[in-house]
Amino acid sequence: MDSDIMTIREVAEYLKLTEKTTYRLAAEGELPGFKVGGSWRFKRQDLEKWIAAQKKATAGDKKP
């Protein structure tokens, strides 16, 4: 079953990061997530929007 809500472990795998890095980015507000009972959760759609924004920002950095 492919859920719209993802855990730290699932997001880490999805983004090819360690769980520790994923947790740190979430705690710093860099990744769009929310806590449920003390555990981080992420909406897949929010992550996809975040990825698109990161790509756009990176592309903007490369312009002269």
N, C-alpha and C positions, 0 to 999 in steps of 0.2 A: 504494500500500500504506500503510495507516494503522497505524503501529507504536505499541506501548505505551511504548517508550523514545524520548524526545525530546532534541534538541540545544538548545543555547543559542538558536540562531536560531529554531527551531520554537517554543520556549517564549516567546521575545520576541514572536513573531507571535501566538501563542495568547493572551497576556496584554495585547497591544497596548502593549508597552514597547519601548524601544531595547535592542539587544543589550548595550550597556555597562551599562545599569541592571539588566538581568537578571543579568549576570555579577556585578555588585556585590552584589546581593541574595543570590545563591547563595554567594558568597565569605563574606558576613557571616552565613550560616546562616539567613537569612530565608526562602529558598525551599528546599523539600526536594529535594536533589539529591545526586549522588555523582560522583566523578571516575573516569574510565577512561583510563589512559594519559595523564593530564594534562588531559583534556578533560571538561567537565561533561556529565552525562547526567541525565535526569529521567524518572521514571515518571509517566505521565499520571494514573493513579489517585491517586498521592500529591499531585499538583498539584490535582486536583479536591477532595480532602480539605482541602488547605490553603486553597483558595478558600472552601469552606464554613465553615471556622473563621474566616476573615477576615470573612466576611459576618456570622457570629454575633457576633464581637467588635465590629464596627461597629454592629450593631443594639443591642447592650448599651450602647454609648456614648451612644446617643440617648435612652435611658430617663431620666426625671427622678429 
